[in-house]
Amino acid sequence: MHYISTRGQAPTLPFEDAMLTGLARDGGLYVPETWPRLSTADIAALAGLPYEEAAFRIMRPFIGDAFTDDAFRACLSRAYASFGHVARCPLRQMADNTFLLELFHGPTLAFKDVAMQLIGQMFEHVLARRGARVTIVGATSGDTGSAAIEAFRGLAAVDVFILFPLCRVSEVQSRQMTTPSEANVHALAIEGDFDAAQARVKDMFNDFAFRDSVALAGINSINWARVLAQVVYYFTSAVALGAPHRAVSFTVPTGNFGDIFAGYVARAMGLPIERLVIATNHNDILHRTLATGAYATEAVRPSISPSMDIQVSSNFERALFDVYDREGAAVSQLMADQKARGRFDLSQGALERLRGVFASGRASEEETAAAIARARAETGELVCPHTAVGLHVAREHAAADPATPMVVLATAHAAKFPDAVEAATGIRPALPARMADLMERPERMTEIPDDLSAIEALIRDRITTGAGA
Ligand SMILES: *Cc1c(COP(=O)(O)O)cnc(C)c1O
């Protein structure tokens, strides 16, 4: 399987290089040349398998010869051993035909662990074979950074630098990034919002001299291997609810469009998904785009679901590539419009094709809080605010189609966002025992201006001196 860029100008790469690279050299994102399909029998045969075995069968066609079967199985088994639930990504029923897909049983209590733990193992395997080292740089609105740090801390062949918006992440999120003591972990608090942090990471990837000199590798949600790892739980949950003989819908709390794009991939592979519902908070660019056809960025407004406080939704480009018949030139034009004018307009054909797969909705701050309270009252469950955005949006869609099971992705543990949960329910969710001392551990971080050359200089200095701080 080879990978091509959504902008059509970067070299075609095998899986291993697409994984290590992240962003393509033409500014685009890597996607597989074709979508491999699983037959109805292949999908039916996933029923009852351990998560790791299902993951092996679903991901194998994308991976080519980068891993032997044994090596890939070993990566999967190490990746998910740290999860606090034997089913890894279990389902929980919330109403007659609404289910939560619990993706928060990994080490940092958010769904990003599902992909990141696996990527850590895959990077380690590939770099050891090549005798190479890399510098991982990522931007985070909160959960990616801690998941990356957990996945890569202490690995010999990797330095990991995480840029996060100062004061815009929750204390649990921030402490998960600043308390690991390994010298290869570098938490950088940038004076700006998430979009600024993400823009500086993109700038570093576009500075080829810098990129090559430090062997930059990307693990943000644009990394293809992350999207791929997330495809698995769409299959396992749908099969548990009756697929391939019964169609299922999903509602996905969305920021960078990575998680929901994994659902699009599952559908392209043959999983019978009726609807993929995009759920946004008041930073609702994707909801507005689907409603109007205009993708127009506005200023980011902080919310109680901070991991979705985003106005530049990077992985949306992968969906655009498909609905523009995989024409890199068309995607490049849209992205140039976006850069020049802060917006682009979808063609009518592209908009209709998106609407054939995706629906959308938004939750205000009040609606999010009300959804947290309702979940508690109706089921006894405490849900995180991102999950609550999903539950709010799912309600309308589930009511319109009561025969199709609706799976809402529960993207974080309630204890990761205790203030919002306590405000809505009066109950402060406790951290699991394994991280109960998080608030007492010593912190380590560097504050840095929103300035490319300052950030690049710091990274060069840290990797040559080997000093963590
Ligand atoms: C990252 C994140 C999201 C958004 O996921 P995307 O892949 O960026 O759409 C939603 N909820 C939580 C808790 C997250 O950490």
PDBQT file of the ligand as one rigid body, heavy atoms in Angstrom, charges set to zero:
ROOT
HETATM    1  C1  LIG A 501      -8.817  15.620  20.672  1.00  0.00    +0.000 C 
HETATM    2  C2  LIG A 501     -10.123  15.512  21.354  1.00  0.00    +0.000 A 
HETATM    3  C3  LIG A 501     -11.326  15.669  20.651  1.00  0.00    +0.000 A 
HETATM    4  C4  LIG A 501     -11.361  16.034  19.191  1.00  0.00    +0.000 C 
HETATM    5  O1  LIG A 501     -10.815  15.025  18.379  1.00  0.00    +0.000 OA
HETATM    6  P1  LIG A 501     -10.415  15.325  16.871  1.00  0.00    +0.000 P 
HETATM    7  O2  LIG A 501      -9.798  14.091  16.354  1.00  0.00    +0.000 OA
HETATM    8  O3  LIG A 501      -9.472  16.487  16.932  1.00  0.00    +0.000 OA
HETATM    9  O4  LIG A 501     -11.672  15.703  16.168  1.00  0.00    +0.000 OA
HETATM   10  C5  LIG A 501     -12.502  15.483  21.348  1.00  0.00    +0.000 A 
HETATM   11  N1  LIG A 501     -12.517  15.165  22.664  1.00  0.00    +0.000 NA
HETATM   12  C6  LIG A 501     -11.388  15.017  23.367  1.00  0.00    +0.000 A 
HETATM   13  C7  LIG A 501     -11.465  14.699  24.819  1.00  0.00    +0.000 C 
HETATM   14  C8  LIG A 501     -10.148  15.169  22.738  1.00  0.00    +0.000 A 
HETATM   15  O5  LIG A 501      -9.022  14.998  23.434  1.00  0.00    +0.000 OA
ENDROOT
TORSDOF 0
